[in-house]
Amino acid sequence: MYDFLIVGSGLFGAVFAHEAKRRGKSVLVIERRNHAGGNAYCEEKDGIRIHTYGPHIFHTDDKEIWDYVNRFAEFNNFILSPVANYKGKLYNLPFNMNTFSQMWGVVTPAEAAAIIAEQRKTVTGEPQNLEEQAVSLVGTDIYEKLIKGYTEKQWGRSCKDLPAFIIRRLPVRYTFNNNYFNDRYQGIPAGGYNKLINALLEGSEVRLGVDYNLQRREYENVAESVVYTGMIDAYFNYSLGPLEYRGLRFETERLEEVNHQGVAVMNYTEREVPYTRSIEHKHFAFGRQPVTYVTREYPAGWKPGEEAYYPVNNEQNQKLYEKYAELAKKEKNVIFGGLLAEYKYYDMDDVIKSALEKAKGLL
């Protein structure tokens, strides 16, 4: 019998597995997909590492977490500086003086602030939804051109029907700074995320192509404790009804070009373009290969049995999640952790921190 059965080999599961092994515990990791690494998995083609499930840029202000991941992989100095494409016109992201200059022709922070202050007058009181929150941050022009269409594609609903907190941390700067994140430490593992995941899983037994929720009887007595990182509602067989998630669909094409779009991530912000962004993977590692791979990311609805990417954290879903969380507390020797098990959006550094804290409390 193992000490721990870990369901899922993404960052949470891999970090917990490493910490358990380090303390002399026996670990079995099972993974539904045919590869380890969860959504951070990369595949390599023509020397280019393709972020199979969308771009993953590691960023953190926590030196302990940065030092931790650097024990397993060296990180490059990639800085995310995406570009927004609205009807063929390009705007720098995140919203900063370059964006304001492109949008209005302004040259000083005072000019930009004055335009935004005037436009945000349409919102009075505390913003009640995402649309009001966005307008209160950047005004109506930027909202209409660079936020509204993109967000409604991503979430499959009107911005007026989305909670304000989704966009509350949106970076807005009155400096000429295209660095998307404010965090001190940023980069992508040299050699790709597989190198990081494989190093974390070293020494643990890993079985691929195993769906715990379908094969639970087979695995229910193999370990003293279970670490579950899948969808919390699936664990309980959707007994209280399914939570809502958003799905994604990816179309990747190989192009006989050295450089297709000149940037790793280009957002398509008009509603009429069906995909939200295109990703040119070679730029994550400053590649100079003679060919390139570009992935278009299409938002999609979700139903049970499909791959879930984002929880839909509105009030209705949050109430349902809390009921599932109460059920989870009653489960003996089961630890729920990660984005899907906790039904909340996690940055990668927060996932690692959470896994370390839960491992420390149990091991």
C-alpha positions, 0 to 999 in steps of 0.5 A, spaced: 500 500 500 502 507 498 502 512 503 499 517 497 495 516 491 495 523 487 490 524 482 493 528 477 500 530 475 499 537 474 503 542 478 499 541 484 500 534 484 507 534 482 509 538 487 506 534 493 509 528 490 516 531 490 515 533 497 512 526 499 517 522 496 522 527 499 520 525 506 520 518 505 513 517 503 511 512 497 507 515 492 503 513 486 501 518 481 495 517 476 493 521 470 487 521 466 491 524 460 497 520 456 502 525 458 504 528 465 504 535 467 497 537 466 495 544 462 503 546 463 505 540 458 509 542 452 510 538 445 516 539 441 516 539 433 522 542 429 526 544 435 520 548 438 516 547 444 509 548 443 505 550 449 499 544 448 494 547 452 495 555 451 501 559 454 504 558 461 508 564 463 511 563 470 511 569 474 511 571 482 514 576 487 515 570 492 522 569 492 521 562 496 517 560 490 522 562 485 528 559 488 524 552 489 522 552 482 529 554 480 532 547 483 528 543 478 529 547 472 533 553 469 528 559 467 529 564 461 528 571 462 522 571 457 517 577 459 510 577 456 508 583 452 502 581 448 499 585 443 492 587 441 489 586 434 482 590 433 480 590 426 487 590 424 490 596 428 495 594 433 495 596 441 500 594 446 498 590 452 497 591 458 494 598 458 499 603 458 502 609 455 503 606 449 496 603 448 493 610 450 498 614 445 496 609 440 488 610 442 488 617 442 495 620 440 496 623 447 504 624 449 503 625 456 500 621 462 496 627 464 493 627 457 491 620 458 488 620 465 484 626 463 481 622 457 480 616 462 477 620 467 472 624 463 470 617 460 469 613 466 464 618 469 458 614 466 459 609 472 457 612 478 458 608 485 461 601 486 462 597 479 456 592 479 459 588 473 465 587 469 463 592 464 462 597 469 469 595 472 472 596 466 470 602 464 471 605 471 479 603 470 480 605 463 474 608 460 469 607 454 474 607 448 479 602 451 473 598 454 469 597 447 475 596 443 480 592 447 476 588 452 468 587 451 469 583 445 475 579 447 471 578 454 465 576 451 468 571 447 472 568 452 466 567 457 460 566 452 456 571 456 455 579 456 460 583 460 454 586 464 453 578 466 460 577 469 462 579 476 466 585 477 472 582 480 474 578 474 477 584 471 479 588 478 486 586 478 487 589 470 494 592 469 493 599 468 499 604 467 501 611 466 508 609 464 511 606 457 512 599 460 509 593 456 511 588 461 504 584 462 506 582 469 508 586 475 512 581 478 519 581 480 521 574 477 518 571 470 520 566 465 519 560 462 523 553 464 529 552 459 527 546 456 520 547 457 515 545 463 516 538 462 523 538 464 520 541 471 514 536 471 519 530 470 524 533 475 518 534 480 515 527 479 522 523 479 522 517 484 514 517 484 510 511 480 506 514 475 501 511 471 498 515 465 491 514 461 487 512 468 481 516 470 480 516 477 473 518 477 471 512 472 476 507 475 475 509 483 473 502 485 480 499 482 484 505 486 480 506 492 484 501 497 491 502 494 493 508 499 492 511 506 491 518 503 488 521 496 490 527 493 485 529 488 486 535 483 481 534 478 474 537 478 470 537 485 463 536 482 466 530 478 469 527 484 462 527 487 459 524 480 455 531 480 450 529 485 449 536 486 449 538 479 455 540 475 459 547 476 460 551 470 467 551 466 469 554 460 472 550 455 478 551 450 479 549 443 486 549 439 488 549 432 495 549 431 499 550 424 506 549 422 508 555 417 514 555 413 516 562 416 521 564 420 517 569 424 509 570 423 507 575 428 513 578 431 510 576 438 508 570 442 501 572 444 496 576 440 489 578 442 484 578 437 479 583 441 473 584 436 467 580 437 467 577 430 474 574 430 472 567 433 478 566 436 481 570 442 488 569 441 494 567 437 500 564 440 507 563 436 510 559 440 518 560 438 518 567 441 517 564 448 524 561 447 527 566 443 527 561 437 531 562 430 528 556 427 526 556 419 519 554 421 514 556 426 508 554 429 502 558 431 496 556 435 489 559 435 485 559 441 478 558 441 473 559 447 468 554 447 462 551 452 463 546 456 459 539 458 461 534 463 466 529 460 470 535 456 476 538 458 475 544 463 479 550 463 476 555 467 471 555 473 465 560 472 466 564 478 459 567 478 455 567 485 450 561 483 457 557 481 460 559 488 454 557 492 454 550 489 461 550 490 461 551 497 456 545 498 461 541 494 466 543 499 462 541 505 462 534 502 469 534 501 470 536 508 467 530 510 471 525 506 476 521 510 483 522 508 482 526 501 486 532 500 483 537 495 487 541 491 488 545 485 484 550 480 479 544 479 478 541 486 478 548 489 474 551 483 478 558 483 483 561 478 490 560 480 496 562 478 502 557 477 506 560 483 500 560 487 498 553 485 505 551 488 505 555 494 498 551 496 501 544 494 507 546 499 503 548 504 498 542 504 504 538 504 507 541 510 501 540 514 500 533 512 507 530 512 
